Amino acid sequence: MTETTPGWLSSDDLEMARARMPILYVEAVPVRVDDSGEVISVGLLLRIGPDGTVSRTLVSGRVLHHERVRDALLRHLEKDLGAVALPRVPASLQPFTVAEYFPTQGVTAFHDPRQHAVSLAYIVPVAGDCRPRQDALDLVWFSPREALSPAVQSEMPGGHGVLLKQALAHAGCVI
């Protein structure tokens, strides 16, 4: 069995790695779909950041050393949405986009002050009961139109709003 427990790097080692090389992440846009496969709602997590700000985010996390991308995606979905979310990870692990986060704002639409990160982004339908865990306060389901509203977009820092727009466009949501 491959060891993929969190903490594969100490906090100091992780900080040093972040300063020297890009870190690989996966991000998931949890959606509910109807019987024809059309997106009818998007799940956004409500979190409190280290600075005390409240924001809406997507499911996101690092890929651990010696961990498959599929396993990382499932681990983060379970961590953020709960054990009975019943995610349907795509058969093909081709992401709908690759988001490049830089510590310097303005290089791309994506910003993470801690690091340079490369994130593989997926749209993942969920069919079960979603109950946020870990550091998420709540999970709120929005219609695609509501998710793209200026009010919700303004609550999504670091480029997650841009990523959400790309996901919904990729899924064929015409607003």
Secondary structure by P-SEA (a helix, b strand, c coil): ccccccccccaaaaaaaaacbbbbbbbbbcccccccccccbbbbbbbbcccbbbbbbcccccccccccaaaaaaaaaaacccccccccccccccccbbbbbbcccccccbbbcccbbbbbbbbcccccbbbbcccccbbbbbcccccccaaaaaacccaaaaaaaaaaaaacccc
